[in-house]
């Protein structure tokens, strides 16, 4: 088919009002108003095809979209409809067109190409200037702009202040003002914030002129004004027809560009809906759409305003909801278009309000709604969850992922929010000396996407490093994270860790990454930032694996690998752009720029990741149409958020003091965002909110009836919970058991986890009856014997997977260390030693730290009193018998550990002592006593402690400084009385430890917050019943 024939081959069916747009004369200008779903973009595409078919040169056509993402989508749509070669992309955002025009004009005039300051670079420059002013003031050199007292240095160093300052400067430039004009306005209005901002703006402009050596440096706000000025005089070819999509997103600067194009003879046809603006925070003003005929000089032309009459997307219920919401919006010069008719036969659409009692319950309800829509035949990628803010969307996305809903970002993702990028930049920061590789950062890097360890692997690495030190007969006095940090500085410690191979390998990769970066940075000719980043990325050793997964891995893993690789490529792009702008910038300069800014140069575009539910903010769904939209978090105070914008520096007051109308405008903007959100759906709008003592639903949902809350027997919220609910109905013989069994069969045939009875607990065969660590000799720790008695399952989980730590135990370790290394009769010395390490406990709040610190003084006093009495009674402790380590063979196993200290009496008595810093006396086993003490006594009797003869008779004692009684000790009966019984108990324990079957005993240790049991899952009824 010839290109001209293809252009005439219209695929869309247009109604009469749409056809009226195509009937406009070739040189006519107009505005086309229509509700969301009325076919504005479809009409625009068809108009472009008609004009090109009529002979319009593609170089004379410009299609303007509301954002870069919308321009990309519209560009693809135009390319499918218009199969002809064009000199460039037909669809652009207005800033993109302006920058291309200024570049072409500069090249034609043989001038330097103008350079566009990205938001991130502008933020970095502003941060550096503000910090420089503070330093100058401290040095007495200069003070910079005279900011009001309430905007002191601590305020100005915040990212929020920089954002407000950028917003004010953008608003000034949008209005064509310079620094002197802002200063004059500040003097006229008496606004000291503007006077200071004007001085700052003037300095900012002068610095840019000096740094760019004559080349123009423009922000996105000044770009449009500069382009409008250039249009009036340039010889560069300009478009003769401009089609504007989403014209309600136009800013003042964009309208100024359109005015300039009109002066050069261009026709403008703008399509929009004043009720669906989402770019108010960027300066978009819906009133500009209705004002275009007057501003562009075609108000007197016949047919200059066309309203599309039919909503082709929404049925009757959705149309009624949208129209009702739009009623509260100011007319903005256009309101009659709201009366569009709903699509024919549109009575099957859904509008529901679901109210939960908490955020978690709201997430569960949303998950259930999504699965119900999926069961009704709606694909996951035809469903969206939209929240008011990015933070709310991110939190909800995490909750839904945990509820087995496949989610994907609905729009661009901030680059610095991706874990792999943060890890790479952190490595560069360490290599350049910008950050210290402390214990916290070391663990953060090991657990990042780049090195891939989970909490268990890191715990095994810590344990292996600790065991190696203990095996050398040395004491360990630091936290496990410090051991990892020390090993990274001394990589030989990572060799031979057979019980933590995965962790050691990841740590060696991190060492290699740092070493390779340092080698390139410290050579005679230091490498550029991109070479250093490449060296770090190569040493990470994940590129090939991620590439293979991205090209052919399972769906979820493939999507994750693609996102990670996209992030790495975007980071390299940022480094390349910095080098292009500043050829002398080294790796340290890149790290400084990254750490100084809170704004990204770019973001990761949303990637098509298969059938996944999109989640994001309203602005991320501009130009999209989906079957189902879940509008989440409709809370009073959140949506609508009536806080005035730009309130700190008054960017919203440049056109005059705020009035009641201006404050109402904030509400209207919130309503427009809401209308745009619900209008994205063509089949179902599901509204959700939380109602509790602290939260109330948004006024936007008043009058919509609430849907009933599912009953206790029907409260599933994910595929797994649905399977569990059906299984419970079947196994308990509840009403509907036969129907539930049929549903389980269908789910099993579809591969739903847990639906097939062959997968049910107790029915599947045992996978192995061998010990998981059968190749290793059984090792018995005295402290583990008591845990084995309480619950064998809890013990084996602790043994194989590691346990959780707690601050009470960590404080006990510090107290043990203090008693070992200072004069234990001196309470002040003990307390000072504990204070020296108290910060290691890393309390989440000051009051918790103070509460635990209050325990130290009484403990130190009690311990000092104990040792004073001990010394006065003629007892002594040999120096090498503190932390007395032993290892003895018993029944084919190894009994090993460390005794806190051994006391020798004046008559030759030997007493084994264990220090306990808890409040409760450990449970004694009838007939045996304290098993940990008995194990110590057995080790001494077998000659395991140097300096004490084999077969020595011993007594044993617990010293417990936090016991709520005057006497702080608990003595045990002589070992000889229980030696034979303890030997029998130990042999049985060794058989259990070396076996493959472990008995679970759900008791207090499973549920008590201070017992720290490892098998609490056994007391959850849904698991055990």
JOGI-V814602 format. One record per pair of residues at least 4 apart in sequence whose ideal C-beta (glycine too) atoms are under 7 Angstrom apart, sorted by the first residue. I is the first residue (numbers start at 0). GAP is how many residues later the second one is. If there is no record, write none. Layout:
BEGIN
I_GAP + I_GAP
END
This chain:
BEGIN
0_4 + 0_5 + 1_4 + 2_4 + 2_80 + 2_81 + 3_4 + 3_49 + 4_4 + 5_77 + 6_42 + 6_45 + 6_46 + 6_75 + 7_45 + 9_36 + 11_30 + 11_34 + 13_4 + 13_5 + 13_29 + 13_32 + 14_294 + 14_295 + 15_4 + 16_289 + 16_290 + 16_291 + 16_292 + 17_21 + 17_25 + 17_290 + 18_4 + 19_286 + 20_11 + 20_22 + 20_26 + 20_285 + 21_24 + 21_25 + 21_28 + 23_4 + 23_6 + 23_279 + 25_28 + 26_240 + 27_239 + 27_273 + 28_238 + 28_239 + 28_240 + 28_267 + 28_269 + 28_272 + 28_275 + 29_239 + 29_273 + 29_274 + 29_275 + 29_276 + 30_239 + 30_258 + 30_261 + 30_262 + 30_273 + 30_274 + 31_8 + 31_11 + 31_237 + 31_239 + 31_274 + 31_276 + 32_239 + 32_240 + 32_274 + 32_301 + 32_304 + 33_4 + 33_5 + 33_6 + 33_239 + 33_273 + 33_274 + 33_303 + 33_306 + 34_238 + 34_276 + 34_287 + 34_302 + 34_303 + 34_305 + 35_237 + 35_240 + 35_277 + 35_640 + 35_643 + 36_274 + 36_275 + 36_276 + 36_277 + 36_642 + 37_270 + 37_272 + 37_273 + 37_274 + 37_302 + 38_4 + 38_269 + 38_273 + 39_4 + 39_231 + 39_268 + 40_4 + 40_33 + 40_204 + 41_4 + 42_4 + 42_228 + 43_4 + 43_199 + 43_201 + 43_227 + 44_4 + 44_32 + 44_33 + 44_36 + 45_4 + 46_4 + 46_196 + 46_222 + 47_4 + 47_13 + 47_15 + 47_30 + 47_34 + 47_195 + 48_4 + 48_32 + 48_33 + 49_4 + 50_5 + 50_10 + 50_190 + 51_4 + 51_6 + 51_9 + 51_30 + 51_32 + 55_4 + 55_5 + 55_185 + 57_26 + 57_28 + 57_29 + 58_28 + 58_178 + 59_179 + 59_180 + 59_181 + 60_29 + 60_178 + 60_180 + 61_30 + 61_35 + 61_177 + 61_180 + 62_11 + 62_15 + 62_27 + 62_28 + 62_180 + 62_182 + 63_28 + 63_30 + 63_33 + 63_178 + 63_180 + 63_181 + 64_5 + 64_6 + 64_9 + 64_26 + 64_28 + 64_180 + 64_181 + 65_4 + 65_179 + 65_180 + 65_183 + 65_213 + 65_556 + 66_4 + 66_26 + 66_555 + 67_4 + 67_25 + 67_28 + 68_4 + 68_342 + 68_343 + 69_4 + 69_176 + 69_552 + 69_553 + 70_4 + 70_20 + 70_21 + 70_22 + 70_25 + 71_4 + 72_4 + 72_550 + 73_4 + 73_17 + 73_171 + 74_4 + 74_14 + 74_15 + 74_16 + 75_4 + 76_4 + 77_4 + 77_12 + 77_13 + 85_4 + 91_4 + 91_5 + 93_4 + 93_130 + 93_160 + 93_163 + 94_4 + 94_125 + 94_128 + 94_129 + 95_4 + 96_4 + 97_4 + 97_125 + 97_126 + 97_129 + 97_159 + 98_4 + 98_17 + 98_124 + 99_4 + 100_4 + 100_126 + 100_129 + 100_135 + 101_4 + 101_12 + 101_124 + 101_125 + 101_128 + 102_4 + 102_10 + 102_11 + 103_4 + 103_132 + 104_4 + 104_125 + 104_129 + 104_131 + 105_5 + 105_6 + 105_7 + 105_8 + 106_6 + 107_127 + 107_128 + 111_102 + 111_103 + 112_102 + 113_101 + 113_102 + 113_104 + 114_97 + 114_100 + 114_101 + 114_102 + 115_102 + 115_107 + 116_4 + 116_5 + 116_100 + 116_101 + 116_102 + 117_4 + 117_483 + 118_4 + 118_480 + 119_4 + 119_477 + 119_479 + 119_480 + 119_481 + 120_4 + 120_480 + 121_4 + 121_44 + 121_97 + 122_4 + 122_39 + 122_43 + 122_474 + 122_475 + 122_476 + 123_4 + 123_469 + 123_472 + 123_473 + 124_4 + 125_4 + 125_36 + 125_39 + 125_40 + 126_4 + 126_35 + 126_469 + 126_470 + 127_4 + 127_468 + 128_4 + 128_74 + 128_75 + 129_4 + 129_26 + 129_27 + 130_4 + 131_4 + 132_4 + 132_10 + 132_11 + 133_4 + 133_19 + 134_4 + 135_5 + 135_6 + 135_7 + 135_8 + 136_6 + 136_7 + 144_51 + 144_54 + 144_55 + 145_50 + 146_4 + 146_9 + 146_49 + 147_44 + 147_45 + 150_4 + 150_5 + 150_42 + 152_4 + 154_6 + 155_5 + 158_4 + 158_439 + 159_4 + 160_4 + 160_487 + 161_4 + 162_4 + 163_4 + 163_482 + 163_484 + 163_485 + 164_4 + 164_32 + 164_484 + 165_4 + 166_4 + 166_479 + 166_484 + 167_4 + 167_29 + 167_478 + 167_481 + 167_483 + 168_4 + 168_32 + 169_4 + 169_49 + 169_51 + 170_4 + 170_112 + 170_480 + 170_483 + 171_5 + 171_10 + 171_29 + 172_46 + 172_48 + 172_49 + 172_52 + 173_47 + 173_77 + 173_78 + 173_79 + 173_109 + 174_77 + 174_479 + 175_49 + 176_4 + 176_5 + 178_4 + 178_19 + 178_22 + 178_23 + 178_26 + 179_4 + 180_4 + 181_4 + 181_12 + 181_15 + 181_16 + 181_19 + 182_4 + 182_12 + 182_15 + 183_4 + 184_4 + 184_9 + 185_5 + 185_8 + 185_9 + 185_12 + 186_8 + 190_4 + 190_459 + 191_4 + 192_4 + 192_456 + 192_457 + 193_4 + 193_456 + 194_4 + 195_4 + 196_4 + 196_452 + 197_4 + 198_4 + 199_4 + 200_4 + 201_4 + 202_4 + 203_4 + 204_4 + 205_4 + 206_4 + 207_4 + 207_9 + 211_5 + 217_4 + 217_5 + 217_8 + 218_4 + 220_32 + 221_4 + 222_4 + 223_4 + 223_29 + 223_30 + 223_32 + 223_33 + 224_4 + 224_28 + 224_31 + 225_4 + 226_4 + 226_30 + 227_28 + 227_29 + 227_32 + 229_4 + 230_7 + 230_29 + 230_30 + 230_33 + 231_28 + 231_31 + 237_23 + 237_26 + 237_28 + 238_22 + 238_27 + 239_25 + 239_26 + 239_27 + 240_25 + 240_26 + 241_16 + 241_19 + 241_24 + 241_26 + 242_26 + 243_24 + 243_26 + 243_27 + 244_26 + 245_26 + 245_376 + 246_23 + 246_24 + 246_25 + 246_42 + 247_24 + 247_25 + 247_26 + 247_28 + 247_29 + 247_38 + 247_41 + 248_28 + 248_30 + 248_35 + 249_4 + 249_5 + 249_34 + 249_38 + 249_39 + 250_31 + 250_32 + 250_33 + 250_34 + 251_4 + 251_31 + 251_33 + 252_4 + 253_4 + 254_4 + 254_33 + 254_40 + 255_4 + 256_4 + 257_4 + 257_10 + 257_38 + 258_4 + 258_36 + 258_37 + 259_4 + 260_5 + 261_4 + 261_6 + 261_34 + 261_35 + 267_28 + 269_19 + 269_22 + 271_17 + 273_12 + 273_15 + 273_16 + 273_58 + 273_60 + 274_51 + 274_54 + 274_63 + 274_397 + 274_400 + 275_396 + 275_399 + 275_400 + 275_403 + 276_7 + 276_9 + 276_392 + 276_395 + 277_340 + 277_341 + 277_344 + 277_395 + 277_398 + 278_5 + 278_340 + 279_4 + 279_389 + 280_364 + 285_46 + 285_386 + 286_4 + 286_45 + 286_46 + 287_4 + 288_45 + 289_42 + 289_43 + 289_44 + 290_4 + 290_42 + 291_4 + 292_5 + 292_6 + 292_11 + 292_12 + 293_5 + 297_6 + 298_5 + 306_29 + 306_30 + 307_32 + 308_31 + 308_32 + 309_30 + 309_31 + 310_8 + 310_29 + 310_30 + 310_31 + 310_32 + 311_31 + 312_30 + 312_312 + 312_369 + 313_4 + 313_5 + 313_8 + 313_28 + 313_29 + 313_32 + 313_35 + 313_368 + 314_4 + 314_27 + 314_28 + 314_31 + 314_32 + 314_33 + 314_34 + 315_4 + 315_26 + 315_30 + 315_31 + 316_4 + 316_32 + 316_33 + 316_34 + 317_4 + 317_31 + 317_33 + 317_363 + 317_367 + 318_4 + 318_23 + 319_4 + 320_4 + 320_30 + 320_357 + 320_364 + 321_4 + 321_353 + 321_356 + 321_357 + 322_4 + 322_15 + 324_346 + 324_349 + 324_350 + 324_353 + 324_375 + 325_12 + 325_349 + 327_343 + 328_339 + 328_342 + 328_343 + 329_338 + 330_4 + 341_4 + 348_334 + 348_335 + 349_333 + 349_334 + 350_334 + 351_334 + 351_335 + 351_355 + 352_334 + 352_348 + 352_351 + 352_352 + 352_353 + 352_354 + 353_11 + 353_15 + 353_332 + 353_334 + 353_353 + 354_334 + 354_336 + 354_342 + 354_351 + 355_5 + 355_6 + 355_9 + 355_332 + 355_334 + 356_4 + 356_333 + 356_334 + 356_335 + 357_4 + 357_332 + 357_334 + 358_4 + 358_331 + 359_4 + 360_4 + 361_4 + 361_270 + 361_326 + 361_328 + 362_4 + 362_33 + 362_36 + 362_37 + 362_40 + 363_4 + 363_39 + 363_353 + 364_4 + 364_323 + 364_352 + 365_4 + 365_19 + 365_34 + 365_264 + 365_266 + 365_322 + 366_4 + 366_33 + 366_36 + 366_38 + 366_350 + 366_351 + 367_4 + 367_348 + 367_349 + 368_4 + 368_261 + 368_317 + 369_4 + 369_13 + 369_35 + 369_243 + 370_4 + 370_347 + 370_348 + 371_4 + 372_5 + 372_10 + 372_255 + 372_311 + 373_4 + 373_6 + 377_4 + 377_5 + 377_249 + 377_250 + 378_232 + 379_26 + 379_231 + 379_232 + 379_233 + 380_230 + 380_231 + 381_244 + 381_245 + 381_246 + 382_230 + 382_243 + 382_244 + 382_245 + 383_26 + 383_229 + 383_230 + 383_237 + 383_242 + 383_245 + 383_296 + 384_11 + 384_228 + 384_230 + 384_245 + 384_247 + 385_230 + 385_231 + 385_232 + 385_235 + 385_243 + 385_245 + 385_246 + 385_291 + 386_5 + 386_6 + 386_9 + 386_230 + 386_245 + 386_246 + 387_4 + 387_229 + 387_245 + 387_250 + 387_251 + 387_253 + 388_4 + 388_228 + 389_4 + 389_227 + 390_4 + 391_4 + 391_241 + 392_4 + 392_222 + 392_223 + 392_224 + 393_4 + 394_4 + 395_4 + 395_219 + 395_236 + 396_4 + 396_10 + 396_218 + 397_4 + 398_4 + 399_5 + 399_7 + 400_4 + 400_6 + 402_314 + 402_315 + 403_314 + 403_315 + 403_316 + 404_208 + 405_205 + 405_206 + 405_207 + 406_205 + 406_206 + 406_208 + 407_201 + 407_204 + 407_206 + 408_4 + 408_197 + 408_206 + 408_207 + 409_196 + 409_204 + 409_205 + 409_206 + 409_210 + 409_211 + 410_195 + 410_205 + 410_209 + 411_191 + 411_192 + 411_193 + 411_194 + 412_4 + 412_5 + 412_190 + 412_191 + 413_186 + 413_189 + 414_6 + 414_152 + 414_155 + 414_156 + 414_185 + 414_187 + 414_188 + 414_189 + 415_5 + 415_6 + 415_184 + 417_4 + 417_149 + 417_186 + 418_4 + 418_29 + 418_30 + 419_4 + 419_28 + 419_29 + 419_30 + 419_144 + 419_147 + 419_148 + 420_4 + 420_146 + 420_150 + 421_4 + 422_4 + 422_22 + 422_25 + 422_26 + 422_27 + 423_4 + 423_26 + 423_109 + 423_112 + 423_113 + 423_147 + 424_4 + 424_166 + 424_169 + 425_4 + 425_9 + 425_15 + 425_19 + 426_4 + 426_18 + 426_86 + 426_87 + 426_90 + 426_109 + 427_4 + 427_89 + 427_104 + 427_105 + 427_108 + 427_159 + 427_163 + 428_5 + 428_6 + 428_162 + 429_5 + 429_7 + 429_84 + 430_83 + 430_86 + 430_87 + 430_90 + 431_89 + 431_155 + 431_156 + 431_159 + 433_154 + 433_157 + 433_158 + 433_161 + 434_6 + 436_4 + 436_5 + 436_48 + 436_51 + 437_4 + 437_47 + 438_4 + 438_42 + 438_43 + 438_45 + 438_46 + 439_4 + 439_41 + 440_4 + 441_4 + 441_39 + 441_42 + 441_43 + 441_46 + 442_4 + 442_15 + 442_38 + 442_41 + 443_4 + 444_6 + 444_65 + 445_5 + 445_7 + 445_12 + 445_60 + 445_61 + 445_64 + 446_6 + 446_7 + 446_11 + 448_115 + 449_90 + 449_92 + 450_55 + 450_58 + 450_59 + 451_54 + 452_4 + 452_5 + 452_49 + 452_50 + 452_53 + 454_4 + 455_4 + 455_345 + 455_346 + 456_4 + 456_45 + 456_46 + 457_4 + 457_45 + 458_4 + 458_343 + 459_4 + 459_39 + 459_40 + 459_43 + 459_342 + 460_4 + 460_23 + 460_39 + 460_42 + 460_43 + 460_46 + 461_4 + 461_18 + 461_19 + 461_21 + 461_22 + 462_4 + 462_339 + 463_4 + 463_33 + 463_35 + 463_36 + 464_4 + 464_18 + 464_19 + 464_22 + 464_28 + 465_4 + 465_10 + 465_14 + 465_17 + 466_4 + 467_4 + 468_5 + 468_7 + 469_6 + 472_412 + 474_408 + 476_340 + 477_4 + 477_5 + 478_361 + 479_4 + 480_4 + 481_4 + 482_4 + 483_4 + 483_23 + 484_4 + 485_4 + 485_7 + 486_6 + 486_7 + 486_20 + 487_19 + 487_22 + 487_23 + 490_17 + 490_20 + 493_10 + 493_13 + 493_14 + 496_4 + 496_7 + 499_4 + 500_4 + 501_4 + 502_4 + 503_4 + 504_4 + 505_4 + 506_4 + 507_4 + 508_4 + 508_30 + 508_31 + 508_32 + 509_4 + 510_4 + 511_4 + 511_27 + 512_4 + 512_23 + 512_26 + 512_27 + 513_4 + 514_4 + 515_4 + 515_19 + 515_20 + 515_23 + 516_4 + 516_15 + 516_18 + 516_19 + 517_4 + 518_4 + 519_6 + 519_7 + 519_11 + 519_12 + 519_15 + 520_5 + 520_6 + 520_11 + 520_66 + 525_60 + 526_4 + 526_5 + 527_51 + 528_4 + 528_46 + 528_49 + 528_50 + 528_56 + 528_57 + 528_58 + 528_61 + 529_4 + 529_42 + 529_45 + 529_46 + 529_49 + 530_4 + 531_4 + 531_55 + 532_4 + 532_39 + 532_42 + 533_4 + 534_4 + 535_4 + 536_6 + 536_31 + 541_4 + 542_4 + 543_4 + 544_4 + 545_4 + 545_15 + 545_18 + 545_19 + 546_4 + 547_4 + 547_5 + 548_4 + 548_8 + 548_9 + 548_12 + 549_8 + 549_11 + 549_12 + 549_15 + 552_4 + 552_5 + 552_8 + 553_4 + 554_4 + 554_55 + 555_4 + 556_4 + 557_4 + 558_4 + 558_50 + 558_51 + 559_4 + 560_4 + 561_4 + 561_45 + 562_4 + 562_41 + 562_44 + 563_4 + 564_4 + 565_4 + 565_38 + 565_41 + 566_4 + 566_37 + 567_4 + 568_4 + 569_4 + 569_32 + 569_34 + 570_4 + 571_4 + 572_4 + 572_29 + 573_4 + 573_27 + 573_28 + 574_4 + 574_15 + 575_4 + 576_4 + 576_24 + 577_4 + 577_7 + 577_12 + 577_15 + 578_4 + 578_6 + 584_4 + 584_5 + 586_4 + 587_4 + 588_4 + 589_4 + 590_4 + 591_4 + 592_4 + 615_4 + 615_5 + 617_55 + 617_58 + 617_59 + 620_59 + 623_56 + 624_55 + 624_57 + 625_54 + 625_55 + 626_54 + 626_55 + 626_56 + 626_57 + 627_53 + 627_55 + 627_56 + 627_58 + 628_48 + 628_49 + 628_51 + 628_52 + 628_56 + 629_56 + 629_58 + 630_46 + 630_47 + 630_54 + 630_56 + 630_57 + 631_56 + 632_5 + 632_6 + 633_5 + 633_53 + 633_54 + 633_55 + 633_63 + 633_64 + 633_66 + 633_67 + 634_4 + 634_54 + 634_55 + 634_60 + 634_62 + 634_63 + 635_60 + 635_61 + 635_62 + 635_63 + 636_4 + 638_31 + 638_35 + 638_59 + 638_61 + 639_27 + 639_30 + 639_58 + 640_29 + 641_24 + 641_25 + 643_8 + 643_14 + 643_19 + 643_22 + 644_7 + 645_4 + 645_5 + 645_6 + 651_6 + 652_4 + 652_5 + 657_4 + 657_5 + 659_4 + 660_4 + 663_4 + 664_4 + 665_4 + 666_4 + 667_4 + 668_4 + 669_4 + 670_4 + 671_4 + 672_4 + 673_4 + 673_26 + 674_4 + 677_7 + 680_4 + 686_14 + 686_17 + 688_8 + 688_9 + 688_12 + 689_5 + 690_4 + 690_5 + 690_6 + 696_4 + 709_4 + 709_5 + 710_4 + 715_5 + 715_6 + 715_9 + 716_4 + 717_4 + 718_4 + 718_33 + 719_4 + 719_33 + 719_34 + 720_4 + 721_4 + 722_4 + 722_24 + 722_29 + 722_31 + 722_32 + 723_4 + 724_4 + 725_4 + 725_14 + 725_17 + 725_18 + 726_4 + 726_17 + 727_4 + 728_5 + 728_7 + 728_8 + 728_11 + 729_7 + 729_10 + 729_11 + 729_14 + 732_4 + 735_4 + 736_4 + 737_4 + 738_4 + 739_4 + 740_4 + 741_4 + 742_4 + 743_4 + 743_11 + 744_4 + 745_4 + 746_5 + 746_8 + 747_4 + 747_7 + 747_8 + 753_5 + 756_6 + 757_5 + 757_6 + 758_5 + 768_227 + 769_4 + 769_226 + 770_223 + 770_225 + 771_28 + 776_116 + 776_117 + 777_115 + 777_212 + 777_215 + 777_216 + 778_114 + 778_115 + 778_117 + 779_4 + 779_113 + 779_114 + 779_115 + 779_209 + 779_210 + 779_213 + 780_115 + 780_116 + 781_115 + 781_150 + 781_153 + 781_154 + 782_149 + 783_4 + 783_11 + 784_4 + 784_146 + 784_147 + 784_150 + 784_204 + 785_4 + 785_136 + 785_145 + 785_146 + 786_7 + 786_8 + 786_11 + 787_4 + 787_7 + 787_201 + 787_204 + 788_136 + 788_142 + 789_4 + 789_211 + 789_215 + 790_4 + 790_209 + 790_210 + 790_212 + 790_214 + 790_222 + 790_224 + 791_4 + 791_200 + 791_206 + 791_207 + 792_4 + 792_205 + 792_206 + 792_207 + 792_222 + 793_4 + 793_211 + 793_219 + 793_220 + 793_221 + 794_4 + 795_4 + 795_202 + 796_4 + 796_217 + 796_218 + 797_5 + 797_216 + 802_209 + 802_211 + 803_208 + 804_4 + 804_5 + 805_4 + 805_206 + 806_4 + 806_34 + 806_36 + 806_45 + 807_4 + 807_110 + 808_4 + 809_4 + 809_31 + 810_4 + 810_30 + 810_41 + 810_106 + 811_4 + 811_105 + 812_4 + 813_4 + 813_20 + 813_23 + 814_4 + 814_19 + 814_44 + 814_102 + 815_4 + 815_84 + 815_99 + 816_4 + 817_4 + 817_12 + 817_15 + 817_16 + 818_5 + 818_11 + 818_44 + 818_96 + 819_62 + 819_63 + 820_12 + 821_4 + 821_7 + 821_8 + 821_11 + 822_6 + 823_6 + 823_39 + 823_40 + 823_43 + 824_39 + 824_42 + 824_43 + 824_46 + 825_4 + 825_38 + 826_4 + 826_33 + 826_34 + 826_37 + 827_4 + 828_4 + 829_4 + 829_30 + 829_33 + 829_34 + 830_4 + 830_25 + 830_26 + 830_29 + 831_4 + 833_4 + 833_22 + 837_15 + 840_11 + 842_5 + 842_6 + 842_9 + 843_4 + 845_4 + 846_4 + 847_4 + 848_4 + 849_4 + 854_4 + 854_107 + 855_4 + 856_4 + 857_4 + 858_4 + 858_58 + 858_102 + 858_103 + 859_4 + 860_4 + 861_4 + 861_99 + 861_106 + 862_4 + 862_98 + 863_4 + 864_4 + 865_4 + 865_93 + 865_102 + 866_4 + 867_4 + 868_4 + 869_5 + 869_33 + 870_4 + 873_32 + 874_28 + 874_29 + 874_30 + 875_28 + 876_4 + 876_5 + 876_24 + 876_25 + 876_26 + 877_26 + 877_69 + 880_20 + 880_21 + 880_66 + 881_19 + 882_15 + 882_17 + 883_14 + 883_15 + 883_18 + 883_61 + 884_13 + 885_10 + 885_11 + 885_53 + 885_58 + 885_59 + 886_7 + 886_9 + 886_57 + 887_7 + 887_51 + 887_54 + 887_56 + 888_5 + 889_5 + 889_96 + 890_95 + 890_96 + 890_99 + 892_97 + 894_40 + 894_44 + 898_13 + 898_37 + 899_13 + 899_14 + 899_15 + 900_12 + 901_8 + 901_10 + 902_8 + 902_10 + 903_5 + 903_6 + 904_4 + 904_6 + 908_46 + 909_38 + 909_42 + 909_44 + 910_43 + 910_44 + 910_45 + 910_46 + 911_21 + 911_24 + 911_25 + 911_28 + 911_42 + 911_44 + 912_44 + 912_46 + 913_18 + 913_19 + 913_44 + 914_44 + 915_6 + 915_42 + 915_44 + 916_44 + 916_45 + 917_44 + 918_43 + 918_45 + 920_39 + 920_49 + 921_8 + 923_5 + 923_6 + 924_4 + 924_6 + 926_51 + 926_54 + 927_6 + 927_50 + 927_53 + 927_54 + 927_57 + 928_4 + 928_5 + 928_43 + 928_44 + 928_49 + 929_4 + 929_28 + 929_42 + 930_4 + 931_4 + 932_4 + 932_23 + 932_39 + 933_4 + 933_41 + 933_44 + 933_48 + 934_4 + 935_4 + 935_20 + 936_4 + 936_17 + 936_19 + 936_38 + 937_4 + 937_44 + 938_5 + 938_6 + 939_4 + 939_5 + 939_8 + 939_12 + 939_14 + 940_10 + 940_11 + 940_34 + 941_8 + 942_7 + 947_4 + 952_23 + 953_21 + 954_16 + 954_17 + 954_19 + 955_16 + 956_12 + 956_13 + 956_14 + 957_11 + 957_12 + 958_9 + 958_10 + 959_8 + 959_10 + 960_7 + 962_5 + 972_4 + 972_5 + 974_4 + 977_4 + 978_4 + 979_4 + 980_4 + 981_4 + 982_4 + 983_4 + 984_4 + 985_4 + 986_4 + 987_4 + 988_4 + 989_4 + 990_4 + 999_15 + 999_18 + 1001_4 + 1001_16 + 1001_17 + 1003_4 + 1003_7 + 1004_6 + 1004_8 + 1005_7 + 1005_9 + 1005_10 + 1005_12 + 1005_13 + 1006_9 + 1006_12 + 1016_6 + 1017_5 + 1017_6 + 1019_4 + 1020_4
END
